[in-house]
């Protein structure tokens, strides 16, 4: 009987001791939690995160006693990362802002704080985009490409990032990379802007080949330029090269469109001459005569126009 009482007494002392230890642990966790809250109020995010992290680990082992504070700590940690990330981004400390925003997403997912995850996920590519845009504007094209690729990693459907990668690659004379980026941008909703950029690339190629009289290259690239974004210059190059290649239908279509856009341009006589030549090549002498007659008084084309009208075609 004495042995049984002694055993009960030992158990009672053990339970009392366990209760005291748990109370001490809860008090320590509460003290750490309060220190974290004080740091947060002071704007010391690093200290706040450190102490909330410590408090969280302490509270996880306390069961029901620490449930309320544990839930609060899990709720607030992602919010601190988000707030800290925003302030770093505003201060242009982009690298550290990105670290904090990624932490906000990670801890928000771990602790089921959906609104923080959503906001940080939306904000992250915007922060990266602002940094990349600044580099692009400064002419740091290679560095801008690196940063735009970070945007795409965070937001794979970001058509604007692909568009600006194309712009940077174009300035770096990396045509294949620029074309690939612009085509991806078109897929992702940047059709108008990316098409204009692609049009310029092919227009420049066409114009560069003009001096070498590479008529096939001039025509092919002008045609591509026009497919992306119709312009007077691409129509003109298509028309001139098509005449040389004896693609008279294509020449007439392009030059008549060009003439309708620019009928008062300095190259009016040149355009009329090439239209006359294209119709003559097709065997439509009536149309050819009409265009040759319009340049009879032009100093550059007067002699050839008179010959065509009076001698070769015998125009009425």
ABEGO torsion letter per residue (X at the ends): XAAAAAAAAAAAAAAAAAAAAAAAAAAAAAAAAAAAAAAAAAGBAAAAAAAAAAAAAAAAAAEAAAAAAAAAAAAAAAAAAAAAAAAAAAAGBAAAAAAAAAAAAAAAAAAGBAAAAAAAAAAAAAAAAAAAAAAAAAGBAAAAAAAAAAAAAABAABAAAAAAAAAAAAAAGBAAAAAAAAAAAAAAGAAAAAAAAAAAAAAAAAAAAAAAGBAAAAAAAAAAAAAABBBAAAAAAAAAAAAAAGBAAAAAAAAAAAAAAAAABAAAAAAAAAAAAAAAAAGBAAAAAAAAAAAAABAAAAAAAAAAAAAAAGBX
